[in-house]
Amino acid sequence: IQSLWHLKSFRDKFNSWETHRHPPNFQPGNCVHCALKVIFTQYQFSDTALIPPTALRDALHRLFARDCRFQKGDLDDAAECLEAVLECLHDVVGGGAQEANCIPHRTFGVPVVKMVTCKGCGTMSKPIEECRFIEYTYVTPLRHNHIRYPRMTFEQLLQAVSREFKGCPKEKEEEACKGCKNPVIRHLKSIPEIFALGLVWETPNPSLEEVEEMLRLVQPRINLNAVFGIPDTEQPTPMQLRGMICYYGKHYDVYFYHEQRKEWLVFDDATVKSIGRTWEHVVARCKLGHFHPSVLFYERVPGSFVPAAYGTLPVLRRVPSSAPSPQPARAPSPATDVIKPPAAAPPSRGPVRIPIRTGPPPPLAAPQPSRALPAQAGGQARAPAAQQQLYVLPGGARPLPGQLPPNFIAVPIGQPMPGVQFVPPAGYRLDAAAATAEP
């Protein structure tokens, strides 16, 4: 419950989620949605120091009585309980037909498409789609790969451990290539707002050395495009570590970073304590209590890139040589732009003009307004080759599969930022009527 409450993207959507349905022959007290809504309302408005989770415990007890799971007085796996709660919330919106309106799928859902291409004959398998709320990985292979390849990042380790291999995908076994080991390619269909990573340990009581090594592997920020394949873009998809569930000796603790207080808190049943401001304080606390991480919660960074499948991108259109000089830069459009707006009011000295570079000059020196701006907004990019389309990215450009005409360069600029204008390079004009990249 603490995990769901402290993940803002879930909490905000759940608090505004008003419609759900009860199945036929419904018995009062069996609805997880109603139970969680009662607890969240108490969290928000009650003056009581301790909010009992009785309503949700009772609902899970009744719903899973036949399976003998989540019974009062028993200890069950926290990750499995989280999945059960999310599945129950999904059920009350009508199942798969209503998935687009389902809060658990919109926040926690990790929709993955798997495909195999045979190295021998080039046969491609049919895409297999699956969606899960928690992505699981094994701790021991993570640690072993880190020892063997110490320069690998946390994202690279996750990708390596999740790698699968299969044979030739031809349906007739006698026609299939023999002895082929083909990697299974995984693509994300959409970017979740919350990425829950379940850590599977070989033993419920790992050593302190193993716990510390795993905690030091965890990165405070990861990019999902380094873990999965994300079609149509090479843009980063940053996810920030918000908290985790830890376990030791038939007991769970929850650790979450409090944005307002700028410090880590530990929730231990009825006790809430401040740990410290840094991840090192969390590591020290876990070592002291022998707690090892069970579920990590990453949340999408506000204002971060959303792939083209979710909307349109503004583009730079090359102006023919016979055309008049480029038009002045427009202000970013609310319909097509995706930059995090600043918290503070814009400076009164006029708009900040940020060039969009497409040639090989040195990196753009960031302007120095009286408020924060994204680092290298529209940074250096390589000169486009003939018949090649590029996304202009901070720090460089990558080829884009031919989805735009040769005279187009896609520039994901962002939501309107008061006081900021983007200046196209010579020979280009900024075009609001952008092409839509199909998923």
Phi, psi and chi 1 to 4 in degrees:
 res  aa     phi    psi   chi1   chi2   chi3   chi4
   1 ILE       -  -41.9  -61.9  172.4      -      -
   2 GLN   -62.0  -38.0  -70.1  -72.7    0.4      -
   3 SER   -62.5  -48.6  -58.7      -      -      -
   4 LEU   -63.9  -37.6  -64.8  174.4      -      -
   5 TRP   -68.4  -38.3  173.2 -101.1      -      -
   6 HIS   -87.5   -1.6  -78.2   87.7      -      -
   7 LEU   -93.9  103.2  -67.6  165.6      -      -
   8 LYS   -60.1  -40.4 -174.7  176.9 -174.9  -61.3
   9 SER   -63.0  -36.4   53.1      -      -      -
  10 PHE   -74.3  -46.8  176.6   85.6      -      -
  11 ARG   -58.3  -45.8 -178.0 -178.6   70.4 -119.1
  12 ASP   -64.3  -43.2  -69.4  -11.7      -      -
  13 LYS   -69.3  -39.6  -73.2 -178.7  173.3   59.0
  14 PHE   -66.9  -40.8 -177.8   77.5      -      -
  15 ASN   -64.2  -28.5  -76.2  -21.6      -      -
  16 SER   -94.3   -0.2   61.1      -      -      -
  17 TRP   -86.0  108.9 -178.0   16.9      -      -
  18 GLU  -106.0  -25.5  -62.6  179.2   -5.8      -
  19 THR  -102.4  130.2   59.5      -      -      -
  20 HIS  -156.7  165.2   72.4  -73.7      -      -
  21 ARG  -122.6  149.8   66.2  172.3 -178.1   82.1
  22 HIS   -99.9  139.5  -69.5  150.4      -      -
  23 PRO   -69.7  166.9   26.3  -33.7      -      -
  24 PRO   -60.1  153.1  -22.2   32.0      -      -
  25 ASN    57.6   34.4  -57.3  -38.9      -      -
  26 PHE   -68.0  138.5  170.3   75.2      -      -
  27 GLN  -110.5  131.4  -63.8 -178.6    4.4      -
  28 PRO   -55.2  139.9  -23.8   33.1      -      -
  29 GLY    92.0   -0.9      -      -      -      -
  30 ASN  -101.4    4.0  -75.9   12.1      -      -
  31 CYS   -98.6  117.8  179.6      -      -      -
  32 VAL   -67.0  -37.0  167.7      -      -      -
  33 HIS   -60.3  -50.2  177.0  -82.3      -      -
  34 CYS   -61.7  -41.0  -65.4      -      -      -
  35 ALA   -64.4  -44.2      -      -      -      -
  36 LEU   -69.6  -33.4 -164.0   59.6      -      -
  37 LYS   -64.6  -39.1 -178.7   70.7   78.7  171.2
  38 VAL   -61.6  -45.9  167.6      -      -      -
  39 ILE   -66.4  -44.2  -64.4  173.5      -      -
  40 PHE   -63.4  -37.6  -87.6   27.6      -      -
  41 THR   -64.6  -40.6  -57.4      -      -      -
  42 GLN   -65.1  -40.9  -69.0  175.0  -28.9      -
  43 TYR   -57.4  -38.7  -87.9   22.4      -      -
  44 GLN   -81.0  -36.1 -168.9  169.5    5.5      -
  45 PHE  -120.5  -18.0  -60.5  108.3      -      -
  46 SER   -75.2  145.8  176.2      -      -      -
  47 ASP   -90.9   -1.1  -65.8  -30.6      -      -
  48 THR   -70.7  136.1  -53.4      -      -      -
  49 ALA   -68.9  -36.9      -      -      -      -
  50 LEU  -115.5  126.0  -61.4  177.7      -      -
  51 ILE  -106.0  111.2  -53.9  -63.2      -      -
  52 PRO   -73.4  141.2   26.2  -33.0      -      -
  53 PRO   -88.4   24.0   33.1  -33.8      -      -
  54 THR   -57.3  -42.1  -53.0      -      -      -
  55 ALA   -59.8  -44.4      -      -      -      -
  56 LEU   -73.3  -38.2 -175.0   58.2      -      -
  57 ARG   -58.9  -45.1  -78.4 -175.7 -179.5  -86.2
  58 ASP   -64.0  -41.5  -70.1  -15.8      -      -
  59 ALA   -64.1  -45.9      -      -      -      -
  60 LEU   -64.5  -38.8  -67.9  173.5      -      -
  61 HIS   -58.1  -44.3  174.4   86.7      -      -
  62 ARG   -74.2  -42.6  -64.1 -171.0 -174.9   97.6
  63 LEU   -67.2  -31.6  -70.5  171.2      -      -
  64 PHE  -112.6   21.1  -67.7   90.4      -      -
  65 ALA   -63.0  -39.6      -      -      -      -
  66 ARG   -63.7  -33.1  -70.3 -175.3  178.5 -179.6
  67 ASP   -88.3   -2.2  -58.7  -31.9      -      -
  68 CYS    55.0   40.3  -65.3      -      -      -
  69 ARG  -117.6  148.0  -60.5  172.6   63.8 -157.1
  70 PHE    56.2   39.5  -45.7  122.3      -      -
  71 GLN   -85.2  143.5  -61.4  -58.0  -72.2      -
  72 LYS   -59.5  132.0  -70.8 -172.0  -71.5 -173.5
  73 GLY    93.8  -13.0      -      -      -      -
  74 ASP   -99.7  156.7  -66.1  -14.1      -      -
  75 LEU  -104.4  123.9  179.2   68.4      -      -
  76 ASP  -121.3  166.6  -76.9  -88.3      -      -
  77 ASP   -68.5  132.8 -176.5   78.7      -      -
  78 ALA   -66.7  -38.9      -      -      -      -
  79 ALA   -65.1  -41.3      -      -      -      -
  80 GLU   -65.4  -36.0  -67.2  179.8    4.5      -
  81 CYS   -66.6  -42.0 -176.6      -      -      -
  82 LEU   -60.9  -44.6  175.3   62.0      -      -
  83 GLU   -61.8  -40.6  -74.0 -176.9  -54.1      -
  84 ALA   -63.3  -41.8      -      -      -      -
  85 VAL   -62.5  -45.3  169.1      -      -      -
  86 LEU   -65.7  -38.8  -65.4  175.0      -      -
  87 GLU   -63.7  -41.7  -72.7  -72.4   -5.5      -
  88 CYS   -63.5  -39.7  -69.8      -      -      -
  89 LEU   -65.4  -37.3  -68.0  176.9      -      -
  90 HIS   -63.9  -39.8  167.3   69.4      -      -
  91 ASP   -62.9  -32.1  -69.6  -18.9      -      -
  92 VAL   -79.2   -2.9  -60.4      -      -      -
  93 VAL  -102.5    4.5  -62.2      -      -      -
  94 GLY   106.8   11.3      -      -      -      -
  95 GLY    81.4 -156.6      -      -      -      -
  96 GLY   -59.3  -33.6      -      -      -      -
  97 ALA   -63.0  -25.7      -      -      -      -
  98 GLN  -104.7   18.9  -54.9  -69.0  -30.3      -
  99 GLU   -60.1  -32.5 -167.3  165.4  -61.4      -
 100 ALA   -63.5  -27.5      -      -      -      -
 101 ASN   -99.8    8.4  -60.4  -39.4      -      -
 102 CYS   -87.1  119.0  173.1      -      -      -
 103 ILE   -60.6  -46.1  -59.1  -60.6      -      -
 104 PRO   -57.7  -41.4  -26.5   35.7      -      -
 105 HIS   -72.1  -34.7  -82.3   93.1      -      -
 106 ARG   -70.7  -25.8  -73.8  168.3   57.4 -171.6
 107 THR  -102.2  -52.8   51.3      -      -      -
 108 PHE   -96.0  -17.1  -78.7   88.6      -      -
 109 GLY   -62.5  128.8      -      -      -      -
 110 VAL  -114.4   88.6 -177.1      -      -      -
 111 PRO   -82.5  117.0   27.0  -27.2      -      -
 112 VAL  -117.1  137.9  178.1      -      -      -
 113 VAL  -110.7  126.5  177.6      -      -      -
 114 LYS  -110.2  137.7  -65.9 -176.7  176.9 -177.9
 115 MET  -144.2  154.7  -65.4 -175.5   64.4      -
 116 VAL  -129.7  132.9  176.2      -      -      -
 117 THR  -118.1  122.5  -58.5      -      -      -
 118 CYS   -69.8  129.7 -178.7      -      -      -
 119 LYS   -69.1  -27.3  -64.9  178.9 -179.9  178.4
 120 GLY   -78.7  -51.1      -      -      -      -
 121 CYS  -114.5   -7.9   61.6      -      -      -
 122 GLY    81.5    5.4      -      -      -      -
 123 THR   -66.1  134.4  -58.0      -      -      -
 124 MET  -104.2  139.3  -65.0  179.9   62.6      -
 125 SER   -78.3  163.3   67.8      -      -      -
 126 LYS   -69.3  139.4  -65.9 -179.7 -179.8  179.0
 127 PRO   -65.4  135.3   21.9  -30.2      -      -
 128 ILE  -109.7  121.3  -60.7  175.3      -      -
 129 GLU  -102.1  138.6  -62.8 -173.7   20.5      -
 130 GLU  -148.2  150.9   56.9 -175.4   37.3      -
 131 CYS  -133.7  132.2 -174.5      -      -      -
 132 ARG  -135.2  158.0   59.3 -170.1   67.0  169.2
 133 PHE   -89.9  -26.9  -66.8  129.1      -      -
 134 ILE  -129.4  129.7  -60.1  178.6      -      -
 135 GLU   -94.1  119.5 -179.0   74.6   14.0      -
 136 TYR   -97.7  147.2  -72.3   96.5      -      -
 137 THR  -144.1  158.6 -170.7      -      -      -
 138 TYR   -99.0  132.9  -68.8   90.7      -      -
 139 VAL   -70.1  -44.0  171.9      -      -      -
 140 THR   -59.2  -49.0  -60.6      -      -      -
 141 PRO   -61.8  -33.9  -23.4   33.7      -      -
 142 LEU   -59.7  -47.3  -79.3  176.4      -      -
 143 ARG   -66.7  -42.6  -66.5  177.0   49.1 -111.2
 144 HIS   -64.7  -40.9  -71.2  172.9      -      -
 145 ASN   -66.3  -35.0  -84.3  -79.9      -      -
 146 HIS   -66.3  -39.3  173.3   63.7      -      -
 147 ILE   -65.5  -39.5  -66.0  171.3      -      -
 148 ARG   -76.7  -37.1 -171.3  175.5 -179.7 -176.6
 149 TYR  -127.4   78.4  -53.4  104.8      -      -
 150 PRO   -64.6  -16.8   22.1  -32.0      -      -
 151 ARG   -85.9   -7.6  -67.7 -177.3  178.1  -87.7
 152 MET   -70.5  138.4  -69.1 -178.5   72.2      -
 153 THR   -78.6  170.2   64.2      -      -      -
 154 PHE   -60.0  -41.8 -172.3   45.1      -      -
 155 GLU   -62.4  -43.1  -58.8  105.9  -42.9      -
 156 GLN   -65.0  -36.4  -68.6  169.8  -26.1      -
 157 LEU   -65.7  -41.9  -69.5  171.0      -      -
 158 LEU   -62.5  -41.3  -69.2  173.5      -      -
 159 GLN   -65.6  -41.1 -173.5 -176.6   58.4      -
 160 ALA   -65.4  -41.6      -      -      -      -
 161 VAL   -69.2  -32.6  169.8      -      -      -
 162 SER   -84.8   -0.6   64.5      -      -      -
 163 ARG   -66.7  133.6 -166.3  168.7  -65.5  151.3
 164 GLU  -120.7  155.6  -59.9  177.3   68.2      -
 165 PHE  -132.5  140.4  -67.5   89.0      -      -
 166 LYS  -137.5  164.7  -69.7 -172.4  176.2 -178.8
 167 GLY   -79.7 -169.0      -      -      -      -
 168 CYS   -61.7  133.0  179.4      -      -      -
 169 PRO   -82.9    7.7   29.1  -33.0      -      -
 170 LYS   -60.6  140.1  -76.6 -173.8  175.9  178.6
 171 GLU   -68.5  -39.3  -66.2 -176.9    1.3      -
 172 LYS   -84.8  118.9  -64.7 -176.7  178.8  179.5
 173 GLU   -61.4  -34.4 -173.7  175.4  -10.4      -
 174 GLU   -70.9  -20.4   61.2  -87.7   12.5      -
 175 GLU   -93.8  -11.3  -62.7  178.2   -0.4      -
 176 ALA   -72.2  147.0      -      -      -      -
 177 CYS   -66.2  138.6  -59.6      -      -      -
 178 LYS   -92.4  138.1  -52.2  -59.8 -179.4 -176.6
 179 GLY    76.1   11.3      -      -      -      -
 180 CYS   -83.9  134.6  -80.7      -      -      -
 181 LYS  -117.1  105.1  -67.8 -177.8   63.8  177.5
 182 ASN  -108.2  132.9  -53.1  -61.2      -      -
 183 PRO   -69.1  142.1   25.1  -32.9      -      -
 184 VAL   -84.1  119.6  177.3      -      -      -
 185 ILE   -88.4  127.1  -53.8  -58.3      -      -
 186 ARG  -111.3  128.1  -58.4 -167.5  -54.3  164.5
 187 HIS  -122.8  139.7  -72.0  -67.6      -      -
 188 LEU   -83.9  130.3  -83.9 -179.7      -      -
 189 LYS   -77.0  -29.5  -69.2 -179.3   63.2 -179.9
 190 SER  -155.2  161.8   60.4      -      -      -
 191 ILE   -93.8  120.2  -50.9  -59.8      -      -
 192 PRO   -69.8  154.0   27.7  -34.4      -      -
 193 GLU   -77.1  -27.2  -64.5 -169.9   30.4      -
 194 ILE  -129.0  129.9  -61.3  166.9      -      -
 195 PHE  -111.6  107.9  179.1   61.1      -      -
 196 ALA   -96.8  121.1      -      -      -      -
 197 LEU  -111.1  112.2 -179.3   64.2      -      -
 198 GLY   -87.2  129.8      -      -      -      -
 199 LEU  -103.6  120.3  -59.3  176.6      -      -
 200 VAL  -100.8  119.3 -178.0      -      -      -
 201 TRP  -101.2  149.4  -64.1   77.3      -      -
 202 GLU   -72.4  -25.8  -72.9 -173.5  -13.2      -
 203 THR  -136.3  147.5  171.0      -      -      -
 204 PRO   -74.1   -8.3   24.3  -32.7      -      -
 205 ASN  -130.8   69.4  -61.6  -56.2      -      -
 206 PRO   -68.4  161.2   25.8  -33.4      -      -
 207 SER   -72.9  162.1   67.1      -      -      -
 208 LEU   -61.7  -34.8  -75.9  178.8      -      -
 209 GLU   -63.4  -42.8  -69.1   75.9   13.3      -
 210 GLU   -65.2  -41.3  -67.2  172.3  -37.8      -
 211 VAL   -63.1  -47.7  172.7      -      -      -
 212 GLU   -64.2  -41.2 -178.7  176.3    8.6      -
 213 GLU   -61.6  -41.7 -175.6  179.9   -8.1      -
 214 MET   -66.7  -43.7 -176.8   62.8 -124.4      -
 215 LEU   -63.6  -32.6  -73.0  170.6      -      -
 216 ARG   -80.0  -16.4  -64.7 -161.0 -177.8  -79.2
 217 LEU   -74.3  -28.6  -77.0  180.0      -      -
 218 VAL   -65.0  129.1  174.7      -      -      -
 219 GLN   -97.5  140.9  -68.0  177.0 -166.0      -
 220 PRO   -66.5  -22.0   22.5  -32.5      -      -
 221 ARG  -140.9  133.3 -178.9  173.5  -71.3 -162.3
 222 ILE  -128.2  160.6   63.3  173.3      -      -
 223 ASN  -114.0  123.7  -74.0  -46.7      -      -
 224 LEU   -68.1  -23.8  -73.5 -169.3      -      -
 225 ASN   -71.9   -9.4   57.1  -14.9      -      -
 226 ALA   -90.5  -11.2      -      -      -      -
 227 VAL  -102.7  -40.8 -178.7      -      -      -
 228 PHE  -119.4  166.0  -59.0   90.3      -      -
 229 GLY   -84.1  132.6      -      -      -      -
 230 ILE  -121.2  108.0  -59.5  179.1      -      -
 231 PRO   -62.2  155.9  -16.4   28.9      -      -
 232 ASP    71.8    4.8  -60.4  -30.5      -      -
 233 THR  -160.3  150.3  178.3      -      -      -
 234 GLU  -113.7   12.6  -68.6  -69.5  -24.4      -
 235 GLN   -67.7  146.2  -76.4  -84.4   11.7      -
 236 PRO   -68.9  148.0   24.8  -33.2      -      -
 237 THR  -123.5   78.2   50.3      -      -      -
 238 PRO   -69.4  137.1   24.7  -32.0      -      -
 239 MET  -125.6  129.6  -51.1  -73.1  -74.6      -
 240 GLN   -99.9  134.4 -177.0   70.8   36.9      -
 241 LEU   -66.8  122.4 -179.9   65.5      -      -
 242 ARG  -105.5  -31.5  -62.4  -59.1 -173.9 -164.1
 243 GLY   179.7 -175.6      -      -      -      -
 244 MET  -160.8  157.6   63.4  179.2  177.6      -
 245 ILE  -103.0  132.4  -60.9  174.4      -      -
 246 CYS  -122.9  157.7  -68.1      -      -      -
 247 TYR  -137.7  143.3  173.9   82.0      -      -
 248 TYR  -165.1  132.5  174.5   71.3      -      -
 249 GLY    56.0   49.6      -      -      -      -
 250 LYS    59.9   37.8  -62.4 -175.0  178.1 -179.1
 251 HIS  -149.4  141.9 -174.8   73.0      -      -
 252 TYR  -115.1  141.3  -76.0  100.4      -      -
 253 ASP  -120.1  154.5  -87.6   -0.9      -      -
 254 VAL  -123.5  132.2  176.0      -      -      -
 255 TYR  -116.8  129.0  -61.5   77.9      -      -
 256 PHE  -141.6  146.8  -96.8   86.9      -      -
 257 TYR   -87.1  126.9 -174.5   76.1      -      -
 258 HIS   -94.0  113.6 -162.7  -77.4      -      -
 259 GLU   -63.1  -41.2  -69.8  -71.6  -14.4      -
 260 GLN   -71.5  -41.8  -76.6   71.5   37.8      -
 261 ARG   -84.5  -12.0  -62.7  173.7   59.5  168.0
 262 LYS    57.3   45.6  -56.6  -62.1 -178.9 -174.8
 263 GLU  -155.4  161.5   61.8 -178.7   -6.1      -
 264 TRP   -86.2  139.2  -74.7   88.8      -      -
 265 LEU  -120.2  149.3  -56.3  176.7      -      -
 266 VAL  -116.2  132.3   57.9      -      -      -
 267 PHE  -108.5  111.6  -60.4   84.6      -      -
 268 ASP  -123.5   89.7 -177.0   -0.1      -      -
 269 ASP    55.0 -114.7  -68.6  -22.5      -      -
 270 ALA   -87.9    2.4      -      -      -      -
 271 THR  -109.8  132.6  -55.6      -      -      -
 272 VAL  -122.6  123.6 -179.4      -      -      -
 273 LYS  -129.1  149.0  -68.5 -177.7  179.7  179.2
 274 SER   -82.5  134.8  169.6      -      -      -
 275 ILE   -99.8  -49.3  -58.4  174.2      -      -
 276 GLY   158.9  179.7      -      -      -      -
 277 ARG   -91.3  -15.5  -67.7 -179.0  174.5  -90.6
 278 THR  -117.7  164.9   68.7      -      -      -
 279 TRP   -65.6  -28.6 -179.2 -113.3      -      -
 280 GLU   -60.8  -35.5  -72.4  -62.1  -38.2      -
 281 HIS   -65.2  -37.1  -69.5  100.3      -      -
 282 VAL   -67.4  -44.2  177.8      -      -      -
 283 VAL   -58.7  -44.7  174.4      -      -      -
 284 ALA   -63.7  -41.0      -      -      -      -
 285 ARG   -64.8  -43.2  165.4   79.4 -174.4 -154.7
 286 CYS   -64.7  -40.2  -70.6      -      -      -
 287 LYS   -63.8  -40.0  -73.0  175.3   59.8 -179.5
 288 LEU   -62.5  -38.5 -176.2   65.0      -      -
 289 GLY  -100.4    5.3      -      -      -      -
 290 HIS    62.8   23.3  -69.8 -123.5      -      -
 291 PHE   -83.2  132.4  -80.2   92.0      -      -
 292 HIS  -114.2  144.9   58.7  -90.1      -      -
 293 PRO   -68.2  137.2   23.2  -31.9      -      -
 294 SER  -110.4  -41.9  175.2      -      -      -
 295 VAL  -138.4  129.2 -176.6      -      -      -
 296 LEU  -102.7  140.3  -56.3  176.5      -      -
 297 PHE  -116.5  115.7  -65.0   98.8      -      -
 298 TYR  -108.5  140.5  -73.1   88.6      -      -
 299 GLU  -123.0  140.4 -163.9  166.6   19.7      -
 300 ARG   -62.0  135.6 -163.4  163.8   68.6 -158.8
 301 VAL   -69.7  129.4  175.8      -      -      -
 302 PRO   -57.8  136.6  -23.3   33.0      -      -
 303 GLY    82.2    2.5      -      -      -      -
 304 SER   -76.4  167.4   60.6      -      -      -
 305 PHE   -63.8  138.4  174.7   77.0      -      -
 306 VAL  -117.2  128.7  178.0      -      -      -
 307 PRO   -56.4  162.4  -25.8   34.7      -      -
 308 ALA   -61.4  -22.9      -      -      -      -
 309 ALA   -61.6  -17.3      -      -      -      -
 310 TYR   -93.2   -4.2  -68.4   88.6      -      -
 311 GLY   171.7 -160.4      -      -      -      -
 312 THR  -104.1  160.7   60.6      -      -      -
 313 LEU  -119.6  138.6  -67.9  173.3      -      -
 314 PRO   -66.8  151.0   25.1  -31.7      -      -
 315 VAL  -129.9  159.4  -62.6      -      -      -
 316 LEU   -96.9  124.1  -70.9  177.1      -      -
 317 ARG  -104.4  127.8 -175.2 -167.7  -61.3  -87.1
 318 ARG   -67.8  131.2 -174.1 -177.4  -64.8  -81.4
 319 VAL   -87.9  126.9  178.9      -      -      -
 320 PRO   -56.3  151.5  -20.5   30.8      -      -
 321 SER   -60.6  -28.0   56.5      -      -      -
 322 SER   -81.5   -8.7   58.7      -      -      -
 323 ALA   -77.5  158.3      -      -      -      -
 324 PRO   -64.5  169.6   21.7  -31.8      -      -
 325 SER   -60.0  155.1   57.4      -      -      -
 326 PRO   -57.6  148.3  -20.8   30.7      -      -
 327 GLN   -71.6  153.8  -61.5  -64.6  -40.8      -
 328 PRO   -58.3  153.3  -18.8   29.0      -      -
 329 ALA   -64.2  139.0      -      -      -      -
 330 ARG   -86.1  161.0   65.8  174.4  177.0   87.5
 331 ALA   -72.5  147.3      -      -      -      -
 332 PRO   -55.2  141.8  -24.0   33.8      -      -
 333 SER   -90.2  133.9  163.0      -      -      -
 334 PRO   -61.7  -26.4  -19.3   30.4      -      -
 335 ALA   -79.0  -26.8      -      -      -      -
 336 THR  -122.9   -9.1   57.3      -      -      -
 337 ASP  -101.9  148.8  -67.9    0.4      -      -
 338 VAL  -134.0   63.0 -154.5      -      -      -
 339 ILE  -120.6  140.6  -81.8 -173.4      -      -
 340 LYS   -64.0  123.9  179.1 -177.3  177.7 -178.5
 341 PRO   -68.1  147.5   16.5  -20.4      -      -
 342 PRO   -70.6  151.4   27.2  -33.5      -      -
 343 ALA   -73.6  -36.5      -      -      -      -
 344 ALA   -88.4  163.4      -      -      -      -
 345 ALA   -70.1  149.8      -      -      -      -
 346 PRO   -67.2  154.6   24.4  -32.9      -      -
 347 PRO   -67.0  154.5   23.2  -32.3      -      -
 348 SER   -87.1    1.0   58.0      -      -      -
 349 ARG   -87.6   17.6   55.1 -178.2  174.9   82.4
 350 GLY   101.6  171.2      -      -      -      -
 351 PRO   -70.5  147.3   25.1  -33.4      -      -
 352 VAL   -86.1  124.8  177.2      -      -      -
 353 ARG  -101.2  117.3  -63.4  169.1   64.8   82.7
 354 ILE  -109.7  113.1  -57.0  178.5      -      -
 355 PRO   -65.5  144.4  -17.8   30.9      -      -
 356 ILE  -101.8  114.4  -59.9  173.5      -      -
 357 ARG   -96.4  140.1  -64.0  175.8 -178.1 -100.3
 358 THR  -124.7   -6.4   56.5      -      -      -
 359 GLY  -101.9 -170.7      -      -      -      -
 360 PRO   -92.7   19.3   31.6  -32.4      -      -
 361 PRO   -66.0  168.9   23.8  -33.7      -      -
 362 PRO   -61.6  161.5   21.5  -32.6      -      -
 363 PRO   -56.3  146.8  -22.8   32.4      -      -
 364 LEU   -65.4  129.1  173.4   67.4      -      -
 365 ALA   -76.8  122.2      -      -      -      -
 366 ALA   -62.5  133.6      -      -      -      -
 367 PRO   -64.6  161.0   23.7  -32.0      -      -
 368 GLN  -118.2   66.6  -58.4  -64.1  -33.4      -
 369 PRO   -74.9  178.4   29.6  -33.4      -      -
 370 SER   -83.7   13.3   59.3      -      -      -
 371 ARG  -143.8  167.1   55.9 -180.0  171.9   76.2
 372 ALA   -75.4  140.4      -      -      -      -
 373 LEU  -124.9  154.7  -74.1  174.6      -      -
 374 PRO   -58.1  136.8  -20.8   31.0      -      -
 375 ALA   -62.6  131.9      -      -      -      -
 376 GLN    52.3   49.8  -63.0 -178.5  -11.0      -
 377 ALA   -63.5  110.4      -      -      -      -
 378 GLY    78.2   43.5      -      -      -      -
 379 GLY   -65.1 -169.3      -      -      -      -
 380 GLN   -63.9  141.8 -178.6 -176.3    5.0      -
 381 ALA  -135.8  152.2      -      -      -      -
 382 ARG   -72.2  154.0  -62.5 -174.2 -177.8   91.3
 383 ALA   -65.1  132.6      -      -      -      -
 384 PRO   -68.3  136.0   24.2  -32.3      -      -
 385 ALA   -80.5  165.5      -      -      -      -
 386 ALA   -62.4  142.2      -      -      -      -
 387 GLN    57.1   29.3  -58.1  -59.1  -43.8      -
 388 GLN  -127.6  131.9 -174.8 -179.2   47.9      -
 389 GLN  -101.3  144.0  -61.9   82.9   47.3      -
 390 LEU  -131.9  146.1  -57.0  175.3      -      -
 391 TYR   -87.5  131.4  -80.9  111.3      -      -
 392 VAL   -82.7  114.4  177.9      -      -      -
 393 LEU  -115.7  153.8  -54.4  176.3      -      -
 394 PRO   -59.8  122.7  -22.4   32.8      -      -
 395 GLY    89.0   -1.9      -      -      -      -
 396 GLY   152.2  175.9      -      -      -      -
 397 ALA  -129.8  149.9      -      -      -      -
 398 ARG  -122.6  148.2  -57.7  -79.3 -177.0   88.7
 399 PRO   -62.2  144.8  -20.9   31.0      -      -
 400 LEU  -115.2  130.3  175.0   71.9      -      -
 401 PRO   -52.3  142.6  -24.6   33.9      -      -
 402 GLY   -57.2   81.4      -      -      -      -
 403 GLN  -112.2   -9.4  -65.1 -149.2   -8.9      -
 404 LEU  -123.7  152.5  -62.3  173.5      -      -
 405 PRO   -60.1  160.9  -21.6   32.0      -      -
 406 PRO   -59.8  -23.2  -24.5   33.6      -      -
 407 ASN   -94.7   20.9   63.0  -29.0      -      -
 408 PHE  -116.6  141.8  -84.0   72.8      -      -
 409 ILE  -129.1  121.8  -66.9 -180.0      -      -
 410 ALA   -82.2  131.2      -      -      -      -
 411 VAL  -128.5   99.9 -174.8      -      -      -
 412 PRO   -72.3   98.2   22.2  -27.7      -      -
 413 ILE   -89.1  -52.6  -69.8  179.7      -      -
 414 GLY   132.7  179.2      -      -      -      -
 415 GLN   -69.2  161.1  -66.1  173.4   -7.2      -
 416 PRO   -60.0  131.1   20.6  -33.1      -      -
 417 MET  -116.5  109.1  177.8  179.9  -74.1      -
 418 PRO   -54.5  132.9  -23.4   32.8      -      -
 419 GLY    83.6   10.5      -      -      -      -
 420 VAL  -125.4  132.5  173.8      -      -      -
 421 GLN  -124.9  150.5  -67.9 -178.8   -4.8      -
 422 PHE  -109.7  127.5  -71.2   85.8      -      -
 423 VAL  -101.4  118.0 -176.7      -      -      -
 424 PRO   -71.3  153.7   26.5  -33.3      -      -
 425 PRO   -70.4  167.9   25.9  -33.4      -      -
 426 ALA   -59.1  135.8      -      -      -      -
 427 GLY    89.0    2.6      -      -      -      -
 428 TYR  -129.2  156.1  -71.3   83.0      -      -
 429 ARG  -132.0  151.4   64.4 -177.6  171.4   84.5
 430 LEU   -82.6  123.4 -155.0   55.7      -      -
 431 ASP  -111.5  120.5 -167.3  -11.5      -      -
 432 ALA   -75.9  -28.5      -      -      -      -
 433 ALA   -82.6   87.0      -      -      -      -
 434 ALA   -90.3  158.0      -      -      -      -
 435 ALA   -78.6  149.5      -      -      -      -
 436 THR  -100.3  121.5  -58.8      -      -      -
 437 ALA   -80.0  123.3      -      -      -      -
 438 GLU   -73.5  149.2  -64.6  -63.9  -30.3      -
 439 PRO   -66.7      -   18.7  -28.8      -      -
